[in-house]
Amino acid sequence: MKPKLFSSLIIIVVATGTAIIPLAGGASLGSEPMRTVFFAFVSAIIAIQLVPAVMLLGCLIKSLLFGKTNKQQS
């Protein structure tokens, strides 16, 4: 996958999650504007932190399954 496409997909996921999470469960319905902004800010932080967590988990699983195959010869 091209790096530009991958970066675009990450931005789309973060933006969508930021827009949807505060509205889930009616948390921000009928509330003050600052409360809605706060929920959006917190959900953006969580969405941004999910990307490196998923990448780290994928690398961990990959290293556990395939291991290191290259050995140095002395």
N, CA, C and O atoms as CSV, one atom per row, in Angstrom:
chain,resi,resn,atom,element,x,y,z
A,1,MET,N,N,0.839,-1.162,0.000
A,1,MET,CA,C,0.000,0.000,0.000
A,1,MET,C,C,0.894,1.238,0.000
A,1,MET,O,O,1.886,1.303,0.727
A,2,LYS,N,N,0.539,2.191,-0.803
A,2,LYS,CA,C,1.343,3.404,-0.894
A,2,LYS,C,C,1.240,4.208,0.407
A,2,LYS,O,O,0.181,4.244,1.033
A,3,PRO,N,N,2.337,4.850,0.811
A,3,PRO,CA,C,2.310,5.622,2.064
A,3,PRO,C,C,1.287,6.752,2.061
A,3,PRO,O,O,0.678,7.039,3.091
A,4,LYS,N,N,1.094,7.395,0.913
A,4,LYS,CA,C,0.135,8.492,0.854
A,4,LYS,C,C,-1.287,7.974,1.053
A,4,LYS,O,O,-2.085,8.613,1.739
A,5,LEU,N,N,-1.608,6.843,0.470
A,5,LEU,CA,C,-2.928,6.245,0.632
A,5,LEU,C,C,-3.144,5.807,2.072
A,5,LEU,O,O,-4.222,6.009,2.631
A,6,PHE,N,N,-2.124,5.206,2.674
A,6,PHE,CA,C,-2.206,4.751,4.059
A,6,PHE,C,C,-2.419,5.932,5.001
A,6,PHE,O,O,-3.223,5.842,5.930
A,7,SER,N,N,-1.717,7.027,4.777
A,7,SER,CA,C,-1.876,8.224,5.609
A,7,SER,C,C,-3.270,8.820,5.432
A,7,SER,O,O,-3.878,9.279,6.399
A,8,SER,N,N,-3.768,8.813,4.221
A,8,SER,CA,C,-5.114,9.330,3.975
A,8,SER,C,C,-6.167,8.486,4.684
A,8,SER,O,O,-7.127,9.023,5.237
A,9,LEU,N,N,-5.991,7.174,4.669
A,9,LEU,CA,C,-6.936,6.305,5.355
A,9,LEU,C,C,-6.915,6.542,6.863
A,9,LEU,O,O,-7.967,6.533,7.503
A,10,ILE,N,N,-5.740,6.753,7.433
A,10,ILE,CA,C,-5.632,7.032,8.864
A,10,ILE,C,C,-6.356,8.329,9.200
A,10,ILE,O,O,-7.081,8.391,10.193
A,11,ILE,N,N,-6.171,9.364,8.389
A,11,ILE,CA,C,-6.826,10.644,8.634
A,11,ILE,C,C,-8.338,10.507,8.548
A,11,ILE,O,O,-9.057,11.096,9.355
A,12,ILE,N,N,-8.834,9.739,7.580
A,12,ILE,CA,C,-10.272,9.541,7.431
A,12,ILE,C,C,-10.848,8.801,8.638
A,12,ILE,O,O,-11.911,9.166,9.141
A,13,VAL,N,N,-10.153,7.769,9.101
A,13,VAL,CA,C,-10.626,7.008,10.262
A,13,VAL,C,C,-10.662,7.879,11.511
A,13,VAL,O,O,-11.631,7.835,12.268
A,14,VAL,N,N,-9.623,8.664,11.729
A,14,VAL,CA,C,-9.579,9.536,12.907
A,14,VAL,C,C,-10.678,10.593,12.838
A,14,VAL,O,O,-11.347,10.852,13.838
A,15,ALA,N,N,-10.870,11.202,11.678
A,15,ALA,CA,C,-11.897,12.233,11.541
A,15,ALA,C,C,-13.295,11.647,11.727
A,15,ALA,O,O,-14.142,12.265,12.372
A,16,THR,N,N,-13.542,10.475,11.174
A,16,THR,CA,C,-14.848,9.840,11.317
A,16,THR,C,C,-15.102,9.445,12.765
A,16,THR,O,O,-16.193,9.664,13.292
A,17,GLY,N,N,-14.097,8.864,13.403
A,17,GLY,CA,C,-14.251,8.489,14.809
A,17,GLY,C,C,-14.472,9.684,15.698
A,17,GLY,O,O,-15.250,9.623,16.650
A,18,THR,N,N,-13.789,10.777,15.394
A,18,THR,CA,C,-13.959,11.996,16.178
A,18,THR,C,C,-15.367,12.553,16.038
A,18,THR,O,O,-15.922,13.087,16.998
A,19,ALA,N,N,-15.940,12.435,14.865
A,19,ALA,CA,C,-17.289,12.959,14.651
A,19,ALA,C,C,-18.356,12.049,15.245
A,19,ALA,O,O,-19.392,12.538,15.696
A,20,ILE,N,N,-18.131,10.745,15.255
A,20,ILE,CA,C,-19.164,9.800,15.670
A,20,ILE,C,C,-19.164,9.547,17.183
A,20,ILE,O,O,-20.235,9.450,17.782
A,21,ILE,N,N,-18.009,9.439,17.797
A,21,ILE,CA,C,-17.929,9.033,19.202
A,21,ILE,C,C,-18.681,9.975,20.146
A,21,ILE,O,O,-19.402,9.485,21.015
A,22,PRO,N,N,-18.552,11.294,20.024
A,22,PRO,CA,C,-19.298,12.144,20.963
A,22,PRO,C,C,-20.811,12.043,20.819
A,22,PRO,O,O,-21.544,12.298,21.774
A,23,LEU,N,N,-21.280,11.674,19.640
A,23,LEU,CA,C,-22.718,11.584,19.416
A,23,LEU,C,C,-23.292,10.231,19.816
A,23,LEU,O,O,-24.512,10.078,19.878
A,24,ALA,N,N,-22.449,9.258,20.085
A,24,ALA,CA,C,-22.914,7.922,20.448
A,24,ALA,C,C,-23.563,7.958,21.827
A,24,ALA,O,O,-22.992,8.499,22.774
A,25,GLY,N,N,-24.730,7.396,21.934
A,25,GLY,CA,C,-25.408,7.320,23.208
A,25,GLY,C,C,-26.025,8.619,23.667
A,25,GLY,O,O,-26.471,8.709,24.812
A,26,GLY,N,N,-26.069,9.616,22.829
A,26,GLY,CA,C,-26.677,10.880,23.199
A,26,GLY,C,C,-25.884,11.641,24.250
A,26,GLY,O,O,-26.465,12.406,25.019
A,27,ALA,N,N,-24.588,11.450,24.302
A,27,ALA,CA,C,-23.763,12.100,25.319
A,27,ALA,C,C,-23.747,13.612,25.155
A,27,ALA,O,O,-23.639,14.342,26.141
A,28,SER,N,N,-23.854,14.085,23.929
A,28,SER,CA,C,-23.745,15.524,23.723
A,28,SER,C,C,-25.061,16.178,23.304
A,28,SER,O,O,-25.076,17.361,22.964
A,29,LEU,N,N,-26.147,15.441,23.324
A,29,LEU,CA,C,-27.426,16.019,22.917
A,29,LEU,C,C,-27.945,16.965,24.004
A,29,LEU,O,O,-28.007,16.592,25.176
A,30,GLY,N,N,-28.307,18.156,23.623
A,30,GLY,CA,C,-28.860,19.121,24.548
A,30,GLY,C,C,-27.867,19.630,25.574
A,30,GLY,O,O,-28.268,20.105,26.637
A,31,SER,N,N,-26.600,19.540,25.282
A,31,SER,CA,C,-25.601,19.989,26.244
A,31,SER,C,C,-24.941,21.274,25.769
A,31,SER,O,O,-25.220,21.773,24.678
A,32,GLU,N,N,-24.085,21.782,26.590
A,32,GLU,CA,C,-23.366,23.002,26.266
A,32,GLU,C,C,-22.385,22.759,25.125
A,32,GLU,O,O,-21.926,21.632,24.940
A,33,PRO,N,N,-22.057,23.793,24.361
A,33,PRO,CA,C,-21.111,23.620,23.259
A,33,PRO,C,C,-19.718,23.199,23.730
A,33,PRO,O,O,-19.034,22.443,23.041
A,34,MET,N,N,-19.296,23.681,24.896
A,34,MET,CA,C,-17.963,23.313,25.384
A,34,MET,C,C,-17.888,21.840,25.761
A,34,MET,O,O,-16.832,21.220,25.634
A,35,ARG,N,N,-18.995,21.277,26.221
A,35,ARG,CA,C,-19.012,19.857,26.544
A,35,ARG,C,C,-18.849,19.033,25.265
A,35,ARG,O,O,-18.129,18.034,25.253
A,36,THR,N,N,-19.518,19.454,24.194
A,36,THR,CA,C,-19.392,18.771,22.914
A,36,THR,C,C,-17.971,18.871,22.376
A,36,THR,O,O,-17.431,17.895,21.855
A,37,VAL,N,N,-17.367,20.042,22.499
A,37,VAL,CA,C,-15.980,20.224,22.057
A,37,VAL,C,C,-15.047,19.347,22.887
A,37,VAL,O,O,-14.111,18.753,22.353
A,38,PHE,N,N,-15.304,19.267,24.191
A,38,PHE,CA,C,-14.477,18.419,25.058
A,38,PHE,C,C,-14.584,16.960,24.646
A,38,PHE,O,O,-13.567,16.274,24.540
A,39,PHE,N,N,-15.806,16.471,24.411
A,39,PHE,CA,C,-15.979,15.085,23.977
A,39,PHE,C,C,-15.282,14.834,22.637
A,39,PHE,O,O,-14.683,13.777,22.440
A,40,ALA,N,N,-15.357,15.784,21.732
A,40,ALA,CA,C,-14.688,15.645,20.442
A,40,ALA,C,C,-13.176,15.599,20.620
A,40,ALA,O,O,-12.498,14.808,19.964
A,41,PHE,N,N,-12.643,16.443,21.505
A,41,PHE,CA,C,-11.201,16.469,21.757
A,41,PHE,C,C,-10.724,15.159,22.367
A,41,PHE,O,O,-9.712,14.608,21.935
A,42,VAL,N,N,-11.438,14.659,23.362
A,42,VAL,CA,C,-11.056,13.392,24.006
A,42,VAL,C,C,-11.148,12.234,23.019
A,42,VAL,O,O,-10.270,11.372,22.992
A,43,SER,N,N,-12.199,12.208,22.211
A,43,SER,CA,C,-12.325,11.119,21.244
A,43,SER,C,C,-11.250,11.207,20.168
A,43,SER,O,O,-10.814,10.173,19.661
A,44,ALA,N,N,-10.807,12.415,19.801
A,44,ALA,CA,C,-9.712,12.553,18.833
A,44,ALA,C,C,-8.407,12.019,19.419
A,44,ALA,O,O,-7.636,11.369,18.713
A,45,ILE,N,N,-8.156,12.281,20.684
A,45,ILE,CA,C,-6.944,11.755,21.329
A,45,ILE,C,C,-6.971,10.232,21.336
A,45,ILE,O,O,-5.969,9.590,21.022
A,46,ILE,N,N,-8.103,9.657,21.688
A,46,ILE,CA,C,-8.217,8.195,21.720
A,46,ILE,C,C,-8.055,7.612,20.321
A,46,ILE,O,O,-7.362,6.609,20.153
A,47,ALA,N,N,-8.675,8.216,19.325
A,47,ALA,CA,C,-8.581,7.706,17.950
A,47,ALA,C,C,-7.153,7.787,17.432
A,47,ALA,O,O,-6.695,6.878,16.740
A,48,ILE,N,N,-6.445,8.866,17.758
A,48,ILE,CA,C,-5.064,9.005,17.297
A,48,ILE,C,C,-4.159,7.982,17.978
A,48,ILE,O,O,-3.224,7.485,17.351
A,49,GLN,N,N,-4.411,7.657,19.238
A,49,GLN,CA,C,-3.589,6.686,19.953
A,49,GLN,C,C,-3.880,5.254,19.527
A,49,GLN,O,O,-3.059,4.367,19.762
A,50,LEU,N,N,-5.022,5.010,18.912
A,50,LEU,CA,C,-5.338,3.660,18.447
A,50,LEU,C,C,-4.482,3.241,17.269
A,50,LEU,O,O,-4.172,2.059,17.122
A,51,VAL,N,N,-4.096,4.184,16.431
A,51,VAL,CA,C,-3.311,3.856,15.231
A,51,VAL,C,C,-1.964,3.232,15.607
A,51,VAL,O,O,-1.669,2.143,15.115
A,52,PRO,N,N,-1.125,3.856,16.451
A,52,PRO,CA,C,0.139,3.198,16.800
A,52,PRO,C,C,-0.056,1.926,17.614
A,52,PRO,O,O,0.767,1.013,17.543
A,53,ALA,N,N,-1.147,1.857,18.394
A,53,ALA,CA,C,-1.398,0.642,19.171
A,53,ALA,C,C,-1.688,-0.540,18.257
A,53,ALA,O,O,-1.198,-1.644,18.494
A,54,VAL,N,N,-2.477,-0.316,17.222
A,54,VAL,CA,C,-2.786,-1.396,16.276
A,54,VAL,C,C,-1.535,-1.795,15.493
A,54,VAL,O,O,-1.314,-2.978,15.234
A,55,MET,N,N,-0.716,-0.808,15.116
A,55,MET,CA,C,0.521,-1.118,14.395
A,55,MET,C,C,1.480,-1.920,15.280
A,55,MET,O,O,2.114,-2.864,14.808
A,56,LEU,N,N,1.588,-1.552,16.552
A,56,LEU,CA,C,2.452,-2.277,17.477
A,56,LEU,C,C,1.954,-3.702,17.687
A,56,LEU,O,O,2.752,-4.638,17.723
A,57,LEU,N,N,0.654,-3.870,17.825
A,57,LEU,CA,C,0.089,-5.205,17.991
A,57,LEU,C,C,0.339,-6.059,16.749
A,57,LEU,O,O,0.660,-7.242,16.865
A,58,GLY,N,N,0.194,-5.472,15.570
A,58,GLY,CA,C,0.463,-6.213,14.337
A,58,GLY,C,C,1.907,-6.651,14.228
A,58,GLY,O,O,2.181,-7.780,13.821
A,59,CYS,N,N,2.847,-5.767,14.588
A,59,CYS,CA,C,4.269,-6.130,14.549
A,59,CYS,C,C,4.600,-7.203,15.577
A,59,CYS,O,O,5.425,-8.082,15.325
A,60,LEU,N,N,3.952,-7.128,16.739
A,60,LEU,CA,C,4.183,-8.130,17.777
A,60,LEU,C,C,3.705,-9.497,17.322
A,60,LEU,O,O,4.405,-10.494,17.500
A,61,ILE,N,N,2.526,-9.548,16.741
A,61,ILE,CA,C,1.993,-10.828,16.252
A,61,ILE,C,C,2.847,-11.358,15.109
A,61,ILE,O,O,3.101,-12.560,15.032
A,62,LYS,N,N,3.292,-10.473,14.221
A,62,LYS,CA,C,4.136,-10.886,13.104
A,62,LYS,C,C,5.447,-11.473,13.606
A,62,LYS,O,O,5.904,-12.491,13.087
A,63,SER,N,N,6.061,-10.842,14.613
A,63,SER,CA,C,7.327,-11.356,15.125
A,63,SER,C,C,7.142,-12.664,15.879
A,63,SER,O,O,8.027,-13.518,15.858
A,64,LEU,N,N,5.999,-12.834,16.549
A,64,LEU,CA,C,5.744,-14.085,17.248
A,64,LEU,C,C,5.495,-15.234,16.279
A,64,LEU,O,O,5.937,-16.358,16.517
A,65,LEU,N,N,4.791,-14.955,15.191
A,65,LEU,CA,C,4.463,-16.015,14.243
A,65,LEU,C,C,5.637,-16.395,13.347
A,65,LEU,O,O,5.888,-17.577,13.114
A,66,PHE,N,N,6.349,-15.399,12.849
A,66,PHE,CA,C,7.390,-15.682,11.874
A,66,PHE,C,C,8.792,-15.668,12.469
A,66,PHE,O,O,9.677,-16.355,11.958
A,67,GLY,N,N,9.011,-14.924,13.509
A,67,GLY,CA,C,10.313,-14.886,14.168
A,67,GLY,C,C,11.395,-14.304,13.278
A,67,GLY,O,O,11.125,-13.751,12.211
A,68,LYS,N,N,12.605,-14.440,13.736
A,68,LYS,CA,C,13.747,-13.945,12.971
A,68,LYS,C,C,14.349,-15.111,12.193
A,68,LYS,O,O,14.721,-16.129,12.776
A,69,THR,N,N,14.443,-14.957,10.880
A,69,THR,CA,C,14.949,-16.051,10.056
A,69,THR,C,C,16.392,-15.806,9.599
A,69,THR,O,O,17.081,-16.752,9.217
A,70,ASN,N,N,16.852,-14.563,9.633
A,70,ASN,CA,C,18.222,-14.265,9.193
A,70,ASN,C,C,19.198,-14.450,10.348
A,70,ASN,O,O,19.021,-13.875,11.423
A,71,LYS,N,N,20.232,-15.261,10.115
A,71,LYS,CA,C,21.273,-15.469,11.132
A,71,LYS,C,C,22.601,-15.023,10.554
A,71,LYS,O,O,22.893,-15.273,9.385
A,72,GLN,N,N,23.393,-14.373,11.359
A,72,GLN,CA,C,24.700,-13.919,10.905
A,72,GLN,C,C,25.701,-15.059,10.957
A,72,GLN,O,O,25.720,-15.858,11.894
A,73,GLN,N,N,26.529,-15.111,9.928
A,73,GLN,CA,C,27.582,-16.124,9.892
A,73,GLN,C,C,28.900,-15.480,10.286
A,73,GLN,O,O,29.251,-14.405,9.797
A,74,SER,N,N,29.619,-16.139,11.166
A,74,SER,CA,C,30.905,-15.590,11.614
A,74,SER,C,C,32.037,-16.213,10.845
A,74,SER,O,O,33.199,-15.880,11.079
